[in-house]
Amino acid sequence: MLKVHKDFEEKMKKSINVLKEELHSIRAGRANPALLDRITINYYGAETPLKQIASISAPEPRLLVIQPYDSNSIADIEKSIMQSDLGINPSNDGKVIRLAIPMLTEERRKELKKVVKKAGEEIKIAIRNERRDANDKLKKMEKNKEITEDDLKRAEDEVQKMTDKYIKQVEELVSKKEKEILEV
C-alpha cells in the first residue's frame, strides 16, 4: 500500500516538473535563456542542445545573447533558431548572436494563454490517469487479500488527497504563467 502511494507521488512530481519545463520554454515577452532549451544544433553531425555549445545570457530585459564556444558553429546556431517555433530572427556579428525579443501583441498573448491552458490540461489528465492506475493497483491488492476493505478505502482517500494537491499545483503554475504572459 505504501509502495503504491510512493510510486504515485513520484509520478506526480515528474508530471509537475514536465509542466514547469514546458512553461519555461513559452515566450512571455521577456528575454529568458530557458526559451532556447528545446533548440538543438546539428554540431559536427550530432544533434546537440544549444546550451551545450554556447553560453546564453540576457543582458537586457528584451535581449538574449548567444556566444558559441566554437565560432565555426555560428551559422548552424542561427539556422536552428530560424527553423524553430520561436518566431525570432537572429542577428550575428561573427562572434555572438543577438535575439531581440519583440513585445507580444494582444492576439499573440491570447494564443500563448491558450497554449499554457492546454499544457496544464494535459498534465491534469496525466495526473488523473495515474490516480486511476494507483486505485486499480489498490483494488487488485484488496482482491488478492493483501489489504482489507477499510485499508482500501483509506488508501483511495489518500490517493485522492494527493491528486487534489497536485492538480492545485498545476492550476497555480498555469495561473502564474498566464499573468506573466498578460503583463505588458
LINUR-V435390 format. One record per run of one state. SS is the DSSP state (a for helix, b for strand, c for the rest). FROM is the first residue (numbers start at 1). TO is the last residue. If there is no record, write none. Layout:
SS FROM TO
SS FROM TO
//
This chain:
c 1 1
a 2 24
c 25 32
a 33 36
c 37 39
b 40 43
c 44 45
b 46 49
a 50 53
b 54 60
c 61 62
b 63 68
c 69 70
a 71 83
c 84 90
b 91 92
c 93 96
b 97 100
c 101 105
a 106 143
c 144 148
a 149 182
c 183 184
//
